[in-house]
Amino acid sequence: PSRGRVKYVTIHRGLLVAQTDRGTVQALDAETGRTYWVAEVGRANALVQQPAVNDKYVAAINGGDLFLLDRSSGAIRWQ
């Protein structure tokens, strides 16, 4: 099976958010590298854009869809 490659990395207040070219979004502690959560958003073959992060949410674009994820859990709050 093929695997995605990291396409974008964003950091905000100690949270490092990486998004792959296959739509996977992963949140890590920027100092320790510990994974907080991993979320699959959208279709694996759609284009992705750099995620945006604030104190409450992570926004990720996959294809023509915008996903709003809870910063602490990775749960999709809005699509």
NUBAVEX-967788 format. One record per residue: x, y, z of N, C-alpha, C in turn; residue number from 1; residue in one letter. Coordinates in nm, 3 decimals, padded with zeros to 5 digits. Each point is the difference from the previous one (the first is absolute). Layout:
# NUBAVEX-967788
<pt <X; Y; Z>; <X; Y; Z>; <X; Y; Z>; NUM; A> ...
***
This chain:
# NUBAVEX-967788
<pt <00.083; -00.121; 00.000>; <-00.083; 00.121; 00.000>; <00.086; 00.126; 00.000>; 1; P> <pt <-00.050; 00.103; -00.062>; <00.075; 00.125; -00.003>; <-00.026; 00.079; 00.127>; 2; S> <pt <00.093; 00.088; 00.031>; <-00.013; 00.084; 00.118>; <00.013; 00.144; -00.040>; 3; R> <pt <-00.065; 00.086; 00.076>; <00.008; 00.142; -00.029>; <00.131; 00.060; 00.048>; 4; G> <pt <00.034; 00.111; -00.060>; <00.120; 00.075; 00.039>; <-00.045; 00.131; 00.064>; 5; R> <pt <00.077; 00.045; 00.096>; <-00.032; 00.127; 00.065>; <00.010; 00.110; -00.104>; 6; V> <pt <-00.107; 00.076; -00.012>; <-00.005; 00.108; -00.099>; <00.013; 00.136; 00.069>; 7; K> <pt <-00.065; 00.016; 00.116>; <00.002; 00.128; 00.072>; <00.020; -00.022; 00.148>; 8; Y> <pt <00.068; 00.096; 00.064>; <00.018; -00.001; 00.144>; <-00.027; 00.140; 00.051>; 9; V> <pt <-00.079; 00.009; 00.107>; <-00.034; 00.127; 00.063>; <00.022; -00.015; 00.150>; 10; T> <pt <00.045; 00.106; 00.064>; <00.017; -00.004; 00.146>; <-00.070; 00.121; 00.062>; 11; I> <pt <-00.067; -00.025; 00.111>; <-00.070; 00.107; 00.072>; <00.000; -00.033; 00.149>; 12; H> <pt <00.064; 00.084; 00.079>; <00.002; -00.015; 00.146>; <00.031; -00.142; 00.047>; 13; R> <pt <00.105; -00.056; -00.054>; <00.046; -00.131; 00.043>; <-00.067; -00.119; -00.065>; 14; G> <pt <-00.095; 00.025; -00.089>; <-00.066; -00.109; -00.073>; <00.050; 00.000; -00.143>; 15; L> <pt <00.061; -00.109; -00.041>; <00.046; -00.016; -00.137>; <-00.105; -00.082; -00.074>; 16; L> <pt <-00.049; 00.052; -00.111>; <-00.102; -00.068; -00.079>; <00.058; -00.029; -00.138>; 17; V> <pt <-00.002; -00.128; -00.037>; <00.051; -00.042; -00.130>; <-00.116; -00.056; -00.082>; 18; A> <pt <00.001; 00.029; -00.130>; <-00.101; -00.055; -00.090>; <00.071; -00.067; -00.116>; 19; Q> <pt <-00.044; -00.122; -00.031>; <00.061; -00.075; -00.110>; <-00.073; 00.029; -00.130>; 20; T> <pt <00.060; -00.044; -00.110>; <-00.061; 00.017; -00.131>; <-00.120; -00.093; -00.020>; 21; D> <pt <-00.028; -00.087; 00.097>; <-00.114; -00.091; -00.008>; <-00.111; 00.037; 00.098>; 22; R> <pt <00.011; 00.120; 00.064>; <-00.108; 00.050; 00.085>; <00.011; -00.030; 00.147>; 23; G> <pt <00.103; -00.069; 00.043>; <00.016; -00.028; 00.142>; <00.053; 00.124; 00.072>; 24; T> <pt <-00.062; 00.034; 00.113>; <00.044; 00.112; 00.082>; <00.044; -00.058; 00.133>; 25; V> <pt <00.119; 00.039; 00.046>; <00.053; -00.051; 00.126>; <00.044; 00.118; 00.086>; 26; Q> <pt <-00.037; -00.003; 00.129>; <00.040; 00.104; 00.095>; <00.100; -00.059; 00.098>; 27; A> <pt <00.112; 00.071; 00.019>; <00.106; -00.047; 00.088>; <00.044; 00.111; 00.094>; 28; L> <pt <00.053; -00.041; 00.114>; <00.063; 00.094; 00.091>; <00.131; 00.045; -00.066>; 29; D> <pt <00.018; 00.130; -00.020>; <00.116; 00.052; -00.073>; <00.132; -00.024; 00.074>; 30; A> <pt <-00.004; -00.016; 00.131>; <00.124; -00.021; 00.076>; <00.037; -00.147; 00.013>; 31; E> <pt <-00.097; -00.086; 00.024>; <00.030; -00.141; 00.027>; <-00.022; -00.091; -00.120>; 32; T> <pt <-00.083; 00.044; -00.095>; <-00.032; -00.084; -00.115>; <-00.113; -00.097; 00.027>; 33; G> <pt <-00.058; 00.005; 00.119>; <-00.111; -00.088; 00.036>; <-00.122; 00.030; -00.086>; 34; R> <pt <-00.063; -00.104; -00.054>; <-00.120; 00.018; -00.082>; <-00.121; 00.019; 00.091>; 35; T> <pt <-00.076; 00.107; -00.026>; <-00.125; 00.023; 00.071>; <-00.115; -00.071; -00.070>; 36; Y> <pt <-00.008; 00.015; -00.131>; <-00.107; -00.063; -00.076>; <00.035; -00.005; -00.148>; 37; W> <pt <-00.070; -00.087; -00.071>; <00.012; -00.013; -00.146>; <-00.141; -00.005; -00.055>; 38; V> <pt <-00.026; 00.075; -00.107>; <-00.133; 00.002; -00.062>; <00.013; -00.015; -00.151>; 39; A> <pt <-00.090; -00.076; -00.057>; <-00.010; -00.014; -00.145>; <-00.110; 00.096; -00.047>; 40; E> <pt <00.035; 00.093; -00.088>; <-00.100; 00.094; -00.049>; <-00.009; -00.008; -00.152>; 41; V> <pt <-00.121; -00.007; -00.050>; <-00.022; 00.002; -00.144>; <00.047; -00.125; -00.072>; 42; G> <pt <00.024; 00.018; -00.128>; <00.041; -00.110; -00.088>; <00.153; -00.006; -00.011>; 43; R> <pt <00.052; -00.120; -00.009>; <00.145; -00.019; -00.006>; <00.060; 00.053; -00.129>; 44; A> <pt <-00.078; 00.012; -00.107>; <00.054; 00.043; -00.129>; <-00.028; 00.147; -00.031>; 45; N> <pt <-00.052; 00.076; 00.096>; <-00.033; 00.141; -00.022>; <00.119; 00.089; 00.037>; 46; A> <pt <00.003; 00.119; -00.057>; <00.105; 00.096; 00.034>; <-00.022; 00.053; 00.141>; 47; L> <pt <00.109; 00.026; 00.072>; <-00.008; 00.055; 00.134>; <00.070; 00.135; 00.004>; 48; V> <pt <-00.036; 00.080; 00.100>; <00.062; 00.130; 00.023>; <00.057; 00.001; 00.141>; 49; Q> <pt <00.088; 00.094; 00.029>; <00.061; 00.009; 00.132>; <-00.106; 00.023; 00.106>; 50; Q> <pt <00.003; -00.077; 00.109>; <-00.099; 00.019; 00.107>; <00.026; 00.130; 00.076>; 51; P> <pt <-00.107; 00.052; 00.060>; <00.009; 00.119; 00.085>; <-00.037; -00.042; 00.142>; 52; A> <pt <00.064; 00.060; 00.098>; <-00.020; -00.039; 00.139>; <-00.020; 00.124; 00.085>; 53; V> <pt <-00.096; -00.008; 00.095>; <-00.012; 00.103; 00.102>; <-00.016; -00.068; 00.135>; 54; N> <pt <-00.044; 00.072; 00.103>; <-00.007; -00.057; 00.134>; <-00.110; -00.104; 00.017>; 55; D> <pt <-00.098; -00.004; -00.091>; <-00.112; -00.094; 00.013>; <-00.009; -00.103; -00.112>; 56; K> <pt <00.043; 00.037; -00.120>; <-00.027; -00.085; -00.116>; <00.122; -00.017; -00.091>; 57; Y> <pt <-00.009; -00.104; -00.082>; <00.092; -00.022; -00.112>; <-00.089; -00.005; -00.124>; 58; V> <pt <00.030; 00.082; -00.100>; <-00.075; 00.002; -00.125>; <00.084; -00.067; -00.108>; 59; A> <pt <-00.061; -00.094; -00.070>; <00.071; -00.072; -00.106>; <-00.087; -00.003; -00.124>; 60; A> <pt <00.064; 00.020; -00.116>; <-00.071; -00.004; -00.128>; <00.042; -00.125; -00.075>; 61; I> <pt <-00.100; -00.071; -00.051>; <00.023; -00.120; -00.081>; <-00.093; 00.010; -00.119>; 62; N> <pt <00.058; 00.011; -00.120>; <-00.082; 00.021; -00.119>; <-00.074; 00.132; 00.014>; 63; G> <pt <-00.131; -00.003; -00.016>; <-00.081; 00.120; 00.015>; <-00.067; 00.008; 00.136>; 64; G> <pt <00.042; -00.084; 00.095>; <-00.064; -00.005; 00.131>; <00.089; 00.060; 00.108>; 65; D> <pt <-00.062; 00.076; 00.090>; <00.068; 00.057; 00.115>; <-00.043; -00.077; 00.123>; 66; L> <pt <00.096; -00.047; 00.078>; <-00.028; -00.074; 00.122>; <00.049; 00.081; 00.120>; 67; F> <pt <-00.084; 00.012; 00.102>; <00.037; 00.067; 00.123>; <00.009; -00.108; 00.107>; 68; L> <pt <00.122; -00.019; 00.054>; <00.026; -00.104; 00.098>; <00.022; 00.062; 00.138>; 69; L> <pt <-00.044; -00.068; 00.103>; <00.025; 00.043; 00.137>; <00.151; -00.011; 00.026>; 70; D> <pt <00.061; 00.106; 00.047>; <00.145; 00.002; 00.021>; <00.045; -00.105; 00.102>; 71; R> <pt <-00.078; -00.024; 00.102>; <00.043; -00.091; 00.106>; <-00.025; -00.148; -00.031>; 72; S> <pt <-00.102; -00.031; -00.084>; <-00.033; -00.141; -00.023>; <00.011; -00.044; -00.146>; 73; S> <pt <-00.004; 00.094; -00.093>; <00.003; -00.035; -00.141>; <-00.137; -00.036; -00.056>; 74; G> <pt <-00.103; 00.006; 00.082>; <-00.135; -00.030; -00.045>; <-00.047; 00.104; -00.101>; 75; A> <pt <-00.066; -00.044; -00.106>; <-00.051; 00.092; -00.100>; <-00.121; 00.072; 00.057>; 76; I> <pt <00.009; 00.133; 00.009>; <-00.108; 00.082; 00.055>; <-00.090; 00.058; -00.108>; 77; R> <pt <00.058; 00.015; -00.121>; <-00.078; 00.060; -00.110>; <00.065; -00.038; -00.131>; 78; W> <pt <-00.083; -00.019; -00.101>; <00.051; -00.028; -00.135>; <-00.079; 00.082; -00.099>; 79; Q> 
***
